[in-house]
Amino acid sequence: MSLSIAMTNAVSGMQAGATRSAATANNVANALTPGYARQQVNLSTAPGGGVSASVSQDQGAPVDLGQEMFDLLETSTTFKANAAVFETGADMWDVLMTMVRD
């Protein structure tokens, strides 16, 4: 796997995390809204690697605030892991560019 592919995969993971965080925030904000359908994020492998996220309505499912908090903690952890991969890739890229210049 090349460095640029690893960084691209990390970015797609962070974008999926942002989508999941937004859906969770929307669910919490509308937990007591009558007739609200819970939003669910579906993750799938993107062509060429990485992940893609799509949001769907979970008809009839009530919003469970405990589950929403768990989802948010899980999303935070995966976002941080992807950010660490991206940061490591960026550091490696800097080292490679320094080696090429010298």
N, C-alpha and C positions, 0 to 999 in steps of 0.2 A: 504494500500500500504506500502510495506516495504521500509526502508531507502535505501537499495541497489538498489531496482527497481527504486526509484525516481532518484537516482544518475545515473543509467544506461540510463534512459529516457533523462536526461539532457545532457549526453554525446552524445546520438544519435542526439539530437537537435543541439548541437554545431557542430557535423560532417555534418549535413545537411546544416547548415549555412555556413560552409567552402566550401561545394560544390556549394552552391548558389553564394557565393562571387566570387569563381573562374570563374563560368559561366558569371557573370556580368562583371568581369574584361576582360574576353575574348571578350565579346560583344563590350565593349567600345574600346578595342584595335583594333578590326577589323571592326569598324563601317563604315569606308570608303573603305573597301576592296571589289572590285567588285565580285559579286556572293556569298558573304558570307551569310550563313544562320544563323540567330540568334539562340543562344542556350537558351533553356527554361528548368527550373528545375521543376520537378514534385515531390511533396511530397505525401507520403502515409503512413498510419499506418503500422508499422512493426509488425510482429508476436510477441506476448508476450509484446507488448507495445513499446513506442517510435515512432520514425519516420524514414523513409528511403527516400533518395533522388535519383532521376535518372535524367539524362540529355538527352534531346532530341533536335533535330533540328527543328526549326519553319520555315519550307520552305516558302519562299516568303515574310516573314515579315521583313520589314526594322528595323534597330536598331534605337530606339527612345532614345536619350541620357537622356532626362528628365525622362522617365520611368526607365531607368537603374539606375539613381541616386536615384529615389524613392525606387527601389528594394534594392539597397545597404543600404539605411537608415533603411528600414524595417528589412533587414537581420541583421544589426548591433544591432538593438533593441532586436530582438529575441535571438541573440547570447548572449547578455549581460544578458538577463533574465534567459537563461539556465545556464550560468556561475554562476549567483547568487544562483540558486537552487543547483547546484553542490557544491558550496562553503559552503552553509548552511548545506548541507548533510555531508560534510567533517567535519565541526565544530561539528555537532551533534555526528558524529562517534567518534571524539576525546573525547568528553564529556563522551560518553558511555564507551570507553576504560579506561578512568581515573576512572570511577566509578567501573569498574570491577577490576582494579588493587588495589584500596583502600579498 
